[in-house]
Amino acid sequence: LNGVSLEITTGMFGLLGPNGAGKSTMMRIICGILEQSYGKIWINGIDTQEKREELQGLIGYLPQEFGTYENMPAEEFLDYQAILKGLTDEQQRKDRIEYVLKAVHMWEKRGDKIGSFSGGMKQRSGIAQILLHLPKIMVVDEPTGGLDPRERIRFRNLLVELSRERIVIFSTHIIEDISSSCNQVAVINRGRVKYHGTPMDMVHLAKDMVWQYDISVEEFDKMENKQLVTHHMRQGDLIRVRFLSKKKPTEDAVTVSPILEDAYLCLIKDLK
């Protein structure tokens, strides 16, 4: 990471970037898993390096890969995790487990073994686990990667619900997840922040830079700059191309309305 400077407030904060851009590194530093070599992170104005232990309780972290006990029912697993988190009062533990399971819409499945859950349900049980100590900041790394479209939408909606009263930092490379759920977004590439603002304002970065035109299959095969093609589709004998460029690429090219994906690719390809 190089010169990353961000202010994150309550709501859904999306972190976008290609693999290896530095998203996970940034999240691990925020959570205190990695120590930064220089620079500062403040939570509510308090330096995290000075008060790490006190601030640790405010943060819940769900990594990309996390382990669960497959043979344990969800309720029993959460009870065990709650004891590890220092919730020694049995009634308080029971109330908290009921609260977190209802918050992630899994109360009806509390007696089912975790091994029988789908990918989306396992992710929700992971969220239930980090909610046990009622964190004010939730850091979720690439949570929707292996989920089918329906589970992805459900999981995304859950994070939006949870972000009403806390900060949810949500890292992904699935742009659709950001456009439909986040009120703030940062794009990171090669350790640097390329953009920080709202998804709506980010779309405007690609204004007058998205072109559409038809070419033959032979022309498409010989085409240079294929990395600037965001989409192409067969239309009879021709191929309809969606292309990013500051200048008009061909005589018959027409400009089309940009979407968040176009703006993201403009930033990553340094067209802005």
Secondary structure, DSSP 8 states (H G I E B T S, - for coil): --S------SEEEEEE--TTSSHHHHHHHHHTSS--SS---EETTEETTTSHHHHHTTEEEE-SS----TTSBHHHHHHHHHHHTT---HHHHHHHHHHHHHHTT-GGGTTSBGGGS-HHHHHHHHHHHHHTT--SEEEEESTTTT--HHHHHHHHHHHHHHTTSSEEEEEES-HHHHHTT-SEEEEEETTEEEEEE-HHHHHGGGTT-EEEEEEEHHHHHH-S-GGGEEEEEEETTEEEEEEE-SS--STT-EE----HHHHHHHHHTT--
